[in-house]
Amino acid sequence: MEGRYGRRDGGRRPEGHRGPAAVNRRSVTVGVILSAGLAVSAGCHPAVVPRTAPASSTSSAVDGAAPAAPALGDRVALGRAGGSVRLLAVEGDVDAGRLFGPPRGERYFAVQVEGCAGPTETAVSFRPEYFTVVLADHTVRDAGPGMKKPDLHGDRIPPGRCLDGWVTFAAPRRQAVIAVVYDGSEQVRWSLPGQPDH
């Protein structure tokens, strides 16, 4: 059952499970930008910014081989209309302050993402609910409340523009997050090697 911030069972579900929102996500033609680096959190809302030219695309296969897995910073093209998605940054232990600490034994894990609409795409939606993280034990956690600012509020992206922000997850303190998954118009998975156990 879904609550305001996701699943009421704590967001835990077996890897590969596709909930009821997956049907709506298929209509989204957008890409996710995941790139390593530090992001400045000025406490402002995510901005809709002009789209830049793709740095790389990982959605096509060469000589029948499977497409290369995207790396942090790669722009992943989605569909044929020019939409894309990218990971901008990863923060393994977000400090949300004394009053908004994570549940006992857990930490806040956040990823900064960007979705862009192609120049002719209309009604493209980009939301935190399209993201999950995979833990070392292969369980999956849904996005939670936006503890890392500026958080991704989710909205429609105008043609040729981009929307970015942070998506926060509650994850066990002693378990590594091994992947970030976007499940919108297509499914994209970014592996996170070297995420230490806490």
Beta strands, then each sheet from edge to edge (+ up, - down):
strand 1: 2-3
strand 2: 6-7
strand 3: 12-14
strand 4: 32-34
strand 5: 48-50
strand 6: 74-78
strand 7: 83-94
strand 8: 106-116
strand 9: 124-126
strand 10: 131-135
strand 11: 139-142
strand 12: 155-157
strand 13: 161-172
strand 14: 177-183
strand 15: 187-191
sheet 1: 1+ 2-
sheet 2: 3+ 11- 10+ 14- 15+
sheet 3: 5+ 13- 8+ 7- 4- 6+
sheet 4: 9+ 12-
end
